[in-house]
């Protein structure tokens, strides 16, 4: 005869995950600094990725890191797709005489309204294409952060993941960028709030009971 029993495991989260992740989130916040912001952003994202890998290894949950990798991949694809469409549209516009070829690149009066509408539509399609990938990325990022938050009982991770998703969904109307900024601040706080040790409930295990007569 068997029954189900649960066990708890004391998991130690390595301290460097806390530090690396927190610093990475702060660097991402500095992405808007002129000249060096892009470098800060890239370094920050890499540090967060490393921190999440450490946490996933310590919790022995591969899906945490897998979801984060998918989120990063989708973000990169979004940047590439959006950039290629926008760049192609702008170069085509210059090639077709929509703007003057010298600064300040004034619009041509020979371009018809219909042509300007087509130009604007192509720009919007590029932005929409990038947005679709960013939204999908936010879905996977939220999954990763929600799992971390649940397993180490740091609710700030779950809140940050939710705000990332809301922010990504509302970037088309502008307010999403502010929400994403708040989400990144919460991410930094979440990483610095990670306890070094945490009791993690394990799955129920079958246990054999002695037969009764």
C-alpha positions as CSV (number, residue, x, y, z in Angstrom):
1,X,0.0,0.0,0.0
2,X,1.3,3.5,-0.8
3,X,0.5,7.1,0.0
4,X,1.8,10.5,-1.1
5,X,4.2,12.5,1.0
6,X,5.9,15.9,0.4
7,X,9.4,16.9,1.3
8,X,11.0,20.3,1.7
9,X,14.5,21.1,0.5
10,X,16.7,23.9,1.8
11,X,18.0,25.6,-1.4
12,X,20.9,28.0,-1.2
13,X,20.8,30.8,-3.8
14,X,24.4,31.8,-4.6
15,X,25.1,35.4,-3.5
16,X,26.5,36.4,-6.8
17,X,23.2,35.9,-8.5
18,X,21.7,38.5,-6.2
19,X,24.5,41.0,-6.8
20,X,24.9,40.4,-10.6
21,X,21.2,40.6,-11.2
22,X,20.7,43.7,-9.2
23,X,23.6,45.5,-10.9
24,X,22.4,44.3,-14.3
25,X,19.0,45.8,-13.7
26,X,20.5,49.1,-12.7
27,X,22.6,49.2,-15.8
28,X,19.6,48.6,-18.0
29,X,18.0,51.6,-16.3
30,X,21.0,53.6,-17.5
31,X,20.3,52.7,-21.1
32,X,19.0,56.2,-21.8
33,X,22.3,57.9,-20.8
34,X,23.7,59.6,-23.9
35,X,26.7,58.1,-25.7
36,X,27.2,55.2,-23.3
37,X,23.6,54.1,-22.6
38,X,23.5,51.4,-25.3
39,X,26.6,49.8,-23.8
40,X,25.2,49.9,-20.3
41,X,22.0,48.3,-21.6
42,X,23.7,45.4,-23.3
43,X,26.0,44.7,-20.3
44,X,23.0,44.9,-18.0
45,X,21.0,42.4,-20.0
46,X,23.9,40.0,-20.1
47,X,24.3,40.3,-16.3
48,X,20.6,39.6,-15.7
49,X,20.8,36.6,-18.0
50,X,23.8,35.2,-16.0
51,X,22.0,35.8,-12.7
52,X,18.9,34.0,-13.9
53,X,21.0,31.1,-15.1
54,X,22.5,30.8,-11.6
55,X,19.1,30.9,-10.0
56,X,17.7,28.3,-12.3
57,X,20.7,26.0,-11.6
58,X,20.3,26.5,-7.8
59,X,16.6,25.8,-8.0
60,X,17.1,22.9,-10.4
61,X,14.5,24.3,-12.7
62,X,15.7,24.5,-16.3
63,X,12.5,26.2,-17.6
64,X,13.4,29.4,-15.7
65,X,16.4,29.9,-17.9
66,X,14.8,28.5,-21.0
67,X,12.0,31.0,-20.8
68,X,14.5,33.9,-20.3
69,X,16.5,32.7,-23.3
70,X,13.4,32.7,-25.4
71,X,12.5,36.2,-24.2
72,X,15.9,37.5,-25.1
73,X,15.9,35.8,-28.5
74,X,12.4,37.3,-29.3
75,X,13.6,40.8,-28.3
76,X,16.6,40.6,-30.6
77,X,14.4,39.4,-33.5
78,X,12.0,42.2,-32.8
79,X,14.9,44.8,-33.0
80,X,16.2,43.3,-36.2
81,X,12.8,43.0,-37.9
82,X,11.7,46.5,-36.9
83,X,15.1,48.0,-37.8
84,X,15.2,46.4,-41.2
85,X,11.7,47.5,-42.1
86,X,12.2,51.0,-40.9
87,X,15.6,51.4,-42.5
88,X,14.3,49.9,-45.8
89,X,11.4,52.3,-45.8
90,X,13.5,55.4,-45.1
91,X,16.1,54.5,-47.6
92,X,13.4,53.9,-50.2
93,X,11.8,57.2,-49.4
94,X,15.1,59.0,-50.0
95,X,15.8,57.1,-53.1
96,X,12.4,58.1,-54.5
97,X,12.9,61.7,-53.7
98,X,10.6,62.0,-50.7
99,X,13.2,64.2,-48.9
100,X,16.1,66.3,-50.0
101,X,19.5,64.6,-49.9
102,X,21.1,67.3,-47.8
103,X,20.5,68.5,-44.2
104,X,17.8,69.3,-43.0
105,X,16.3,66.7,-45.4
106,X,13.1,68.8,-46.1
107,X,10.1,66.9,-47.6
108,X,9.6,67.2,-51.3
109,X,6.5,69.1,-52.5
110,X,6.3,66.7,-55.5
111,X,5.3,63.8,-53.3
112,X,1.5,63.1,-53.3
113,X,-0.7,62.6,-50.3
114,X,-1.2,59.0,-51.3
115,X,2.6,58.4,-51.3
116,X,2.9,60.0,-47.9
117,X,0.2,57.7,-46.6
118,X,2.0,54.7,-48.0
119,X,5.2,55.9,-46.4
120,X,3.5,56.3,-43.0
121,X,1.8,52.9,-43.3
122,X,5.2,51.2,-43.9
123,X,6.7,52.9,-40.9
124,X,3.7,51.8,-38.8
125,X,4.1,48.2,-40.0
126,X,7.7,48.2,-39.0
127,X,6.9,49.4,-35.5
128,X,4.0,46.9,-35.2
129,X,6.2,44.1,-36.3
130,X,8.8,44.9,-33.6
131,X,5.9,45.3,-31.0
132,X,4.6,41.8,-31.7
133,X,8.0,40.3,-30.9
134,X,8.5,42.5,-27.9
135,X,5.1,41.5,-26.5
136,X,5.9,37.8,-27.1
137,X,9.2,38.3,-25.4
138,X,7.5,39.9,-22.3
139,X,5.2,36.8,-22.0
140,X,8.2,34.5,-21.6
141,X,10.1,36.9,-19.4
142,X,7.0,37.0,-17.1
143,X,7.0,33.2,-17.0
144,X,10.6,33.2,-15.9
145,X,10.2,35.9,-13.2
146,X,6.9,34.4,-12.0
147,X,8.5,31.0,-11.4
148,X,11.5,32.6,-9.6
149,X,9.2,34.7,-7.4
150,X,7.0,31.7,-6.5
151,X,9.9,29.4,-5.7
152,X,11.9,31.8,-3.6
153,X,8.9,33.7,-2.3
154,X,10.0,37.1,-3.6
155,X,6.7,38.6,-4.8
156,X,8.6,41.5,-6.4
157,X,9.7,39.2,-9.3
158,X,6.0,38.4,-10.1
159,X,5.1,42.0,-10.0
160,X,8.0,43.0,-12.2
161,X,7.1,40.3,-14.7
162,X,3.5,41.5,-14.8
163,X,4.5,45.1,-15.3
164,X,6.9,44.0,-18.1
165,X,3.9,42.4,-19.9
166,X,1.6,45.4,-19.4
167,X,4.3,47.8,-20.4
168,X,5.1,45.9,-23.6
169,X,1.5,45.7,-24.5
170,X,1.0,49.5,-24.1
171,X,4.2,50.8,-25.7
172,X,2.2,51.6,-28.9
173,X,0.4,54.3,-26.9
174,X,3.5,55.6,-25.2
175,X,2.6,55.0,-21.6
176,X,4.1,51.5,-21.8
177,X,7.7,53.0,-21.7
178,X,7.0,54.5,-18.3
179,X,5.6,51.2,-17.1
180,X,8.7,49.4,-18.4
181,X,10.8,51.8,-16.4
182,X,9.0,51.0,-13.2
183,X,9.2,47.3,-14.0
184,X,13.0,47.5,-14.4
185,X,13.2,49.4,-11.0
186,X,11.2,46.6,-9.4
187,X,13.5,44.0,-11.0
188,X,16.5,45.6,-9.4
189,X,14.7,45.6,-6.0
190,X,13.7,41.9,-6.6
191,X,17.2,40.7,-7.2
192,X,18.6,42.5,-4.2
193,X,15.8,41.0,-2.1
194,X,16.7,37.4,-2.9
195,X,17.3,35.4,0.3
196,X,20.5,33.3,0.3
197,X,18.6,30.3,1.5
198,X,15.0,29.2,0.9
199,X,13.0,26.2,1.7
200,X,11.5,24.9,-1.5
201,X,8.6,22.4,-1.5
202,X,9.3,19.4,-3.7
203,X,6.8,17.4,-5.6
204,X,4.8,14.8,-3.8
205,X,6.5,11.5,-3.6
206,X,4.9,8.0,-3.3
207,X,5.6,6.4,0.0
208,X,5.0,2.7,0.7
209,X,3.1,2.0,3.9
210,X,3.2,-1.3,5.8
211,X,0.2,-3.5,5.0
212,X,-2.4,-3.8,7.8
213,X,-4.1,-7.0,8.7
